[in-house]
Amino acid sequence: MNELTGIGSASTRLSESDIARVVAATLDGWDVDGRRVLVLVPDRTRTCPLATVFAAVHRALAPRVAGLDVMIALGTHAPLAEDDIRAHLGLGDAAHHERAFPTVAIHNHEWRRAGALVEVGTLTRAEVEVWSGGRLSLDVPVHVHRMAAAADRVLILGPVFPHEVAGYSGGNKYLFPGVSGQRIIDFFHWLGALITNREVIGVPHTPVRAVLDRCAAMLRADRRALCMVVRPGDGSLAGLFGGAAEAAWESAVGLSAQLHVRFCERPFHTVLSQCPAMYPDIWTAGKGVYKLEPVVADGGEIVLLAPHVTRVSAVHGHVLERIGYHVRDYFLAQWDRFRDEPWGVLAHSTHVRGDGTYRDGVERPRIRVTLATGIPAELCARIGLGHRDPASIRVAEFAEREPEGVLYVPRAGEVLHRLQAARGGAPRGNP
């Protein structure tokens, strides 16, 4: 089955029967009879009706396959408890799972356990030099979860949004970094950081996407995807596209670009970015900065409002509390000091801190980033970010003031804001 199928437009709201039709059209001709299929799905930091789509997938495949192995494509996020995975997929409690979904096995990606990974190839020094524009020169071994390496059928289920590292999420990103090893994850996150968030985010074809596709091609599996495009605000589907992983992703990107990118006429000096509870720490809530940095004026401020966030990162906090948040050039100017830190963590640091310079020992970030969270003021100061008591913020004081240069985004993290001047490839930043 090589054909692309799908439904979607900016005005569409898909019904369950629409979803079932796309799923059936995508999977009916796929050679899976008697095989186990590895299904890759997001964790809970992505908005999408996963349970509805998975139910349709299960109806289409369960009578035909030997079993479905569903793996949470964590990347380097924290694992989910089994009950949370069942709820995420709509499997019910353990007893209902066993009764109604007996051939469905659930797994977390074990990115930290060396025995769970296998090497499937190498990115050569020559390839890396091309992708990085000469900024990096090294061979990079590619490791992926053993189940992905051994699978001969992989189905990717997930949404597509603008993304700070890859340009757009989804597609092969569910393999790399979704179920891959830390070294390849660190490499392409740092590659994205070198290019910078503002130059990558919302761009469909980036050097990082080229890396992801190259890594995916190292696998033996026949890869299919059902790529969702979620309507902002209500979480329903505006589009669902199925077929070969790259083709389905490409179609979803076209619709995501219509729904998940807002163009603004001028930059804002103050942005209040309110993050939903699905982002439990700054590692994930940083998306409330990434998606808004492009419309902040030089010297302006993003206030990240997330009272529920009480820690920097559930997984990487010990590193971030040691190195802090800095602009890219801070690390590059002191590379001998930082080169042995996890490059993916360095990348996150620069993405949250934003663009800036580091000259003669002085760091000058382009914008200010202030945390209005449950993280104490002392820790904010230690990691190089501002602090504001979330209880002191009155949302009404920020709302409906765009003509004054104040922007309020009530559910930040998925809709990219860019300046009108950036439309059509013009330079980003202040006009």
C-alpha positions in Angstrom: 0.0 0.0 0.0 1.8 3.1 -1.3 -1.2 5.4 -1.9 -1.8 8.4 0.3 -5.2 8.8 1.8 -6.7 11.5 4.0 -9.3 14.1 4.9 -8.6 17.6 6.0 -9.0 21.3 5.7 -8.8 24.4 7.9 -12.6 24.3 8.2 -13.0 20.5 8.7 -13.9 18.8 12.0 -13.6 15.0 11.5 -16.2 12.7 13.0 -15.4 9.2 14.3 -16.7 7.8 11.1 -14.4 10.0 9.1 -11.5 8.8 11.2 -12.5 5.2 10.7 -12.7 5.6 6.9 -9.1 7.1 6.7 -7.8 4.4 9.0 -9.4 1.6 7.0 -8.2 3.0 3.7 -4.7 3.3 5.1 -4.5 -0.2 6.6 -6.7 -2.4 4.5 -4.1 -3.1 1.8 -1.1 -3.3 4.1 0.6 -6.7 4.2 0.3 -7.4 8.0 -1.6 -10.7 8.1 -0.1 -12.9 10.8 2.6 -10.4 11.7 3.2 -8.3 14.9 3.0 -4.6 14.2 4.9 -2.0 16.3 2.7 1.1 16.9 4.4 4.3 18.0 2.4 6.9 19.9 3.1 10.1 21.7 3.2 10.6 25.4 0.8 13.0 27.1 2.6 16.2 26.1 0.8 16.3 22.7 -2.8 17.2 22.1 -4.7 14.7 20.0 -7.6 12.3 20.2 -5.3 9.3 20.4 -7.8 6.9 22.0 -10.3 7.5 19.2 -7.7 6.9 16.5 -6.2 3.9 18.2 -9.6 2.3 18.6 -10.1 2.6 14.8 -6.6 1.1 14.3 -7.4 -1.8 16.6 -10.6 -2.6 14.8 -8.8 -2.6 11.5 -5.8 -4.6 12.5 -6.7 -6.9 15.5 -8.5 -9.5 13.3 -5.5 -9.8 11.0 -2.3 -9.4 13.0 -0.5 -11.7 15.5 -0.3 -8.8 17.9 0.1 -5.0 18.4 3.1 -3.7 20.4 2.3 -0.2 21.3 5.3 1.9 22.4 5.2 5.4 23.9 7.7 7.4 21.9 9.2 9.1 24.9 12.5 10.4 23.4 14.1 11.4 26.7 10.8 12.2 28.5 9.8 10.5 31.8 8.1 7.1 31.4 4.3 6.7 31.9 2.8 4.3 34.4 1.0 1.3 32.9 -2.4 2.6 34.1 -1.6 6.0 32.5 -0.7 4.3 29.2 -4.0 2.4 29.3 -6.0 5.6 29.9 -4.0 7.3 27.2 -4.9 4.6 24.6 -8.5 4.1 25.8 -7.8 0.5 27.0 -9.6 0.9 30.3 -8.3 -0.8 33.4 -6.0 -3.8 33.4 -8.9 -6.3 33.4 -10.7 -4.5 30.5 -7.4 -4.4 28.6 -6.9 -8.1 29.0 -10.5 -8.9 28.0 -11.1 -6.4 25.2 -7.5 -5.9 23.8 -5.8 -9.2 24.5 -3.3 -8.9 21.6 -2.2 -5.4 22.6 1.0 -5.1 24.6 2.1 -1.7 25.9 5.7 -0.5 26.4 7.6 2.6 27.4 10.7 3.4 25.3 13.7 2.6 27.5 16.1 5.2 26.2 18.3 5.0 29.3 18.8 1.2 29.3 21.7 0.3 27.0 20.4 -3.3 26.6 17.2 -2.0 25.1 19.0 -0.4 22.2 20.8 -1.6 19.1 23.0 0.1 16.5 21.5 0.2 13.0 24.0 2.4 11.2 26.2 5.5 11.2 25.8 9.1 10.0 29.1 9.7 8.3 31.3 12.7 9.0 30.8 13.9 5.4 27.0 13.8 5.8 27.2 15.6 9.1 29.3 18.4 7.6 26.7 18.9 4.9 23.7 19.0 7.2 25.5 21.3 9.7 27.0 23.6 7.1 30.4 22.7 8.4 29.6 23.6 12.0 30.1 19.9 13.0 32.4 17.2 11.8 32.0 13.7 13.4 30.6 10.3 12.8 27.4 9.6 14.7 26.3 6.1 15.5 22.5 5.5 15.3 20.9 3.5 18.0 17.2 2.6 18.2 15.0 0.5 20.5 15.5 -3.2 19.7 11.8 -3.7 18.9 11.9 -0.9 16.2 15.1 -2.4 14.7 13.5 -5.9 14.6 10.1 -4.9 13.4 9.1 -5.4 9.8 5.9 -3.3 10.1 5.8 0.0 12.0 2.8 2.2 12.3 3.2 5.8 13.5 0.2 7.5 15.2 0.6 11.1 16.2 -0.1 14.8 15.6 1.9 17.3 13.6 2.8 20.7 15.0 5.5 23.3 14.4 8.6 22.1 16.2 11.7 23.9 17.5 14.2 21.3 16.5 12.8 19.5 13.4 10.7 22.3 11.9 7.5 20.3 12.3 6.9 17.3 14.6 5.4 13.9 13.6 6.3 11.3 11.0 9.7 9.8 11.4 10.3 11.9 14.5 8.4 9.2 16.4 11.3 6.9 15.6 14.1 9.5 16.1 14.1 10.7 18.8 10.9 8.9 19.8 12.4 5.4 20.3 16.1 6.1 19.7 19.3 6.3 21.7 20.6 9.4 23.5 23.7 10.0 21.2 21.7 10.5 18.0 19.1 12.5 20.0 21.8 14.7 21.4 23.4 15.2 17.9 20.3 16.4 16.1 19.0 18.5 18.9 22.3 20.3 19.1 22.3 20.7 15.3 18.9 22.4 15.6 20.2 24.6 18.3 23.2 25.7 16.2 20.8 26.8 13.5 18.5 28.3 16.2 14.9 28.0 17.1 13.8 31.1 15.2 15.4 29.8 12.0 14.0 26.2 12.2 10.6 26.3 13.8 7.7 26.2 11.3 10.0 25.3 8.4 9.0 22.0 6.8 12.3 20.8 5.3 15.2 21.4 7.6 18.6 19.8 8.1 17.3 18.1 11.2 14.3 16.6 9.2 16.9 15.3 6.7 18.7 13.6 9.5 15.5 12.0 10.9 14.6 10.7 7.4 18.1 9.3 6.9 18.0 7.5 10.2 14.6 6.1 9.5 15.8 4.7 6.2 18.3 2.6 8.1 15.5 0.4 9.5 14.2 -2.7 7.7 10.6 -1.9 8.6 7.8 -0.9 6.2 6.8 2.3 7.8 3.3 3.7 7.7 1.9 6.7 9.5 -1.5 8.2 10.4 -0.6 11.8 10.9 -3.2 14.0 12.8 -3.7 17.7 12.5 -5.5 19.0 15.6 -7.9 22.0 15.6 -6.4 24.6 18.0 -8.6 25.1 21.1 -10.9 22.1 21.1 -8.5 19.1 20.3 -10.7 17.7 17.6 -9.1 16.6 14.3 -9.1 19.0 11.3 -7.2 16.4 9.3 -6.0 12.8 9.3 -3.5 11.6 6.6 -2.4 8.0 6.1 0.2 6.3 4.0 3.9 5.9 3.7 5.4 7.8 6.7 7.1 10.6 4.7 4.1 11.2 2.4 1.5 11.3 5.2 3.6 13.7 7.2 4.1 16.0 4.2 0.3 16.3 3.8 -0.2 16.9 7.5 2.4 19.7 7.5 0.6 21.5 4.8 -2.6 21.7 7.0 -0.7 22.3 10.2 0.9 25.4 8.6 -2.5 26.8 8.0 -3.9 26.0 11.5 -0.9 26.2 13.8 0.9 29.3 12.6 -0.4 32.8 13.5 1.2 35.7 11.7 1.4 39.0 13.6 1.9 42.4 12.1 4.4 43.7 14.6 6.5 42.4 17.6 5.3 42.6 21.2 7.3 44.0 24.1 5.4 41.8 26.6 4.0 38.3 26.1 2.1 36.3 28.7 2.4 32.6 27.8 0.1 30.5 29.8 1.0 26.8 29.7 -1.5 23.9 30.2 -1.1 21.2 32.7 0.0 18.7 30.1 3.5 20.3 30.4 4.7 19.2 33.9 8.1 20.9 33.9 10.2 23.5 32.1 11.6 20.8 29.9 8.2 20.5 28.3 6.6 23.9 29.1 9.5 25.5 27.3 7.3 25.1 24.2 5.5 28.2 25.6 8.7 30.1 24.9 9.7 28.4 21.6 6.4 29.2 19.9 6.4 32.8 20.9 10.1 34.0 20.8 9.8 35.0 17.1 7.2 37.7 17.9 9.0 39.2 20.9 10.7 42.6 20.3 14.4 43.0 21.1 14.6 43.6 24.8 11.1 42.3 25.3 9.9 39.8 27.8 8.1 36.4 27.8 6.4 35.6 31.1 5.8 31.8 31.3 2.7 31.4 33.5 2.5 27.8 34.8 1.8 27.6 38.6 1.6 23.8 38.4 5.2 23.5 37.3 7.5 23.0 40.3 10.7 21.6 38.7 13.0 22.3 35.9 12.9 18.8 34.5 11.9 15.4 35.9 14.7 13.7 33.9 17.4 16.4 33.2 16.9 18.8 36.0 20.3 18.0 37.7 22.1 19.0 34.5 20.1 22.1 33.9 20.5 23.3 37.5 24.2 22.9 37.0 24.7 24.6 33.6 21.7 27.0 33.6 19.9 28.6 30.7 22.1 30.4 28.2 22.2 31.6 24.6 23.9 29.4 22.0 27.1 31.5 21.8 27.7 31.2 25.5 28.3 27.5 25.1 30.2 27.8 21.8 32.6 30.3 23.3 33.4 27.8 26.1 33.0 24.6 24.2 35.8 22.8 26.0 33.9 23.3 29.3 30.5 22.1 27.9 31.2 19.6 25.2 30.8 16.6 27.5 27.4 17.7 28.8 24.4 16.1 27.1 24.0 18.1 23.8 20.2 17.7 23.9 20.2 19.4 27.3 22.4 22.2 25.9 20.0 22.6 23.0 17.0 22.9 25.4 18.8 25.5 27.4 19.5 27.7 24.3 15.9 27.2 23.0 14.4 28.5 26.2 16.9 31.4 26.6 16.5 32.4 23.0 18.8 34.2 20.6 21.6 36.5 21.9 25.4 37.1 22.0 28.3 36.3 24.2 31.3 38.6 23.7 34.3 39.4 26.0 32.7 37.3 28.7 29.4 39.1 28.6 26.2 37.3 27.7 23.5 39.5 26.2 20.2 37.6 25.5 17.9 39.2 23.0 14.8 38.9 25.3 14.0 38.3 28.9 12.4 35.0 30.0 10.5 35.1 33.3 9.1 32.1 35.1 5.8 32.6 36.9 5.7 29.0 38.2 6.1 27.0 41.3 9.9 27.1 41.0 11.5 29.2 43.7 13.0 32.6 43.0 16.4 31.4 44.2 16.5 28.5 41.7 15.3 30.8 38.8 18.2 33.2 39.5 20.7 30.3 39.7 19.6 29.0 36.3 19.6 32.4 34.7 15.9 33.0 34.3 13.6 35.7 35.8 11.1 35.0 38.5 7.6 36.3 39.2 5.1 35.1 41.7 2.3 33.5 39.7 -0.3 34.8 42.2 0.7 38.3 41.3 -0.4 37.9 37.7 -3.8 39.1 36.7 -4.5 37.7 33.2 -7.0 40.5 32.5 -4.2 43.0 32.7 -2.5 41.3 29.7 -5.6 40.2 27.6 -6.8 42.2 24.6 -3.9 44.7 24.6 -2.2 43.6 21.3 -2.3 47.2 19.8 -0.3 48.3 22.9 2.4 45.6 22.3 1.1 43.1 24.9 0.2 39.6 23.8 -1.7 37.0 25.9 -1.7 33.4 24.8 -4.0 31.3 27.0 -3.0 27.8 25.9 0.6 28.2 24.7 2.8 25.5 23.3 1.3 24.3 20.1 0.5 27.4 17.9 3.6 29.1 16.5 3.5 32.9 16.4 5.6 34.6 13.7 5.9 38.1 12.3 4.2 38.8 9.0 7.6 39.8 7.6 8.7 36.1 8.0 5.9 35.0 5.6 7.5 33.8 2.3 11.0 33.3 3.7 11.8 36.9 4.7 14.3 37.2 7.6 12.7 36.7 11.0 13.1 38.9 14.0 12.1 42.5 14.3 11.2 44.4 11.0 
